[in-house]
Amino acid sequence: KNKKKPLTNDEVIRGLKEALNVGTNNSTASTSKMDGFYKNPLIMIPFPAEAEKVKNTVVNLGMQKQVDDFVMTLNRAAEEASKEAAPVFLEAIKGMSISDGFSILKGADNAATDYLKNKTTADLTTKFSPIIQRAIEKVQVTKYWNPIITTYNKIPGVQNQNPNLDQYVTIKALEGLFKLIAGEEKKIRTDPIARINDILKKVFGSK
């Protein structure tokens, strides 16, 4: 019976990065489809919480449809941006330095995703912002936002609200992607079928 060679730290790091690559590819494939954000309750982007007062006020004035349309465009923007998300994520994963692979391997089901999130969120936010901006323009988010905010701001005595929609969608889209990547990481850790190549089999099958 041939003894399996023990895993090296390098192999573990390669396996972890590969798991994140696979997780990213699967996640961005699902989010970049129509309704990838909008109809996924796990990551659907809601009306900005800081502008809840705006929402309630205009809904009372009969603008429920405009509110719904606006929320849909926020999600459409995230779906549109997801078409360009994979290379940005894959680059971040490639450039991420991991010294102790074993501690992540032995960690929680989302330990690699968490590590990625901590190490790359600032960088990803910078690189992702222009992609979101283009997507927001393409799906015309502001066209749907303007009637809502104009109606609201006309009400005497209200404090003008002006959430930064680019920033809001960027943060929410990245959060959503990380959430899905964590789900994919968990699959690779727990389901042998999800280990689609040799390095994943070797690293995650060893536990």
C-alpha angles and dihedrals in degrees: 000000000000115000116233113242109244116255117261123221089245091057091048091051091049090049093049093049090046090051089053091047092052091043091051094048092049093044097048090045089058098040095047092060122092107280091010089134101015097058098033105093090197093066107012109140112235131205106289106276093217088062095047089121090057091051095049093045097051093041087057087053090057099263099125092123093052090049091050092048091050092051089049092054091050087058093043088055091054091048091049092048091049089068086071098034102088099069091046091053095042090052090051091049092049092050095045114108117217117183103178108038094170094063090056092043091053092043132092123310090265098038096117093046090049091051090050090048094051094044101043111024095099092048094043091050091055094046094041098048097078090046090054091046091055091046092050090053093045095054091038098234093169092054086063095040098049099067090048096050094039091054091047096047091052091065108103115250098011120134109243112248122207114170115188099244096187091056093043094053092043092054094043094045092051091046090051093049093049089050092054093044088053089053090051092048089053090052092053091049096048107027120059090201089065090059094091101174142034099265091051091047092048098046101037097033090058097070 
